[in-house]
């Protein structure tokens, strides 16, 4: 992936999702951060859901809250998949109150 040219947001999302699905949430978070730094643009729904799952797996409450804000600003909060993933992530972070508020 590092040697590929012309990486699209779809390819970034696929790799981020792959890391989460294969039990490597740290790598997923690192790659999302790299994407945001290099591209200075928005990431898609797949990357958001994958990153939220990684946040839950790692109990990264603050990053989960940042992604929640991003979901609201980017218009992704209307998707049930995002809402369900937020509830799960907040619960895994130990904050059932925030999960309930979603």
C-alpha positions in Angstrom: 0.0 0.0 0.0 2.8 2.4 0.8 4.3 2.0 -2.7 1.0 2.5 -4.5 0.5 5.7 -6.4 -2.8 7.6 -6.6 -4.4 6.2 -3.5 -8.0 7.1 -3.3 -10.1 7.5 -0.1 -11.7 4.1 -1.0 -8.3 2.4 -0.9 -7.4 4.1 2.4 -10.8 3.1 3.9 -10.3 -0.5 2.7 -6.9 -0.8 4.5 -8.2 0.9 7.6 -11.2 -1.5 7.7 -8.9 -4.4 7.1 -6.7 -3.6 10.1 -9.7 -3.4 12.3 -11.2 -6.7 11.0 -7.8 -8.4 11.6 -7.4 -7.3 15.2 -5.0 -4.4 14.6 -6.9 -1.3 15.8 -3.8 0.6 16.6 -2.7 0.3 13.0 -6.1 1.5 11.8 -6.0 4.6 14.0 -2.4 5.3 12.9 -3.4 5.0 9.2 -6.4 7.2 9.7 -4.2 9.9 11.3 -1.8 9.6 8.4 -4.6 10.0 5.9 -5.9 13.1 7.7 -2.4 14.6 7.8 -1.5 13.9 4.2 -4.8 14.7 2.5 -6.3 17.5 4.7 -9.7 16.3 3.6 -12.7 14.3 4.8 -12.7 10.6 5.1 -15.7 8.4 4.1 -18.3 6.5 6.0 -16.4 3.2 5.9 -13.3 4.8 7.4 -15.4 6.5 10.1 -17.1 3.3 11.2 -13.8 1.4 11.1 -12.1 4.1 13.2 -15.0 4.1 15.7 -14.7 0.3 16.1 -10.9 0.7 16.6 -11.6 3.4 19.3 -13.9 1.0 21.1 -11.4 -1.8 20.9 -8.7 0.5 22.4 -11.1 2.3 24.8 -10.0 5.7 23.3 -12.9 7.8 24.6 -11.5 11.2 23.6 -10.8 10.1 20.1 -14.2 8.5 19.9 -15.8 11.8 20.9 -13.7 13.6 18.2 -15.0 11.2 15.6 -18.5 11.7 16.9 -18.1 15.4 16.3 -16.8 14.7 12.8 -19.8 12.5 12.1 -22.1 15.3 13.1 -20.3 17.9 11.0 -19.9 15.7 8.0 -23.6 14.6 8.0 -22.9 11.0 8.9 -24.9 11.0 12.1 -28.1 10.2 10.1 -26.8 6.7 9.3 -28.0 3.9 11.7 -24.7 2.1 11.1 -22.8 5.1 12.5 -25.2 5.5 15.5 -24.9 1.8 16.3 -21.1 1.9 16.1 -21.0 5.0 18.3 -23.2 3.3 20.9 -20.9 0.2 20.8 -17.7 2.3 21.0 -18.8 4.5 23.9 -19.9 1.4 25.7 -16.6 -0.3 25.2 -14.9 2.9 26.4 -16.9 2.4 29.6 -19.1 5.4 29.1 -22.7 4.1 29.0 -24.1 7.5 29.6 -22.7 8.8 26.3 -23.8 5.6 24.6 -27.3 6.2 25.9 -27.2 9.9 24.7 -26.5 8.8 21.1 
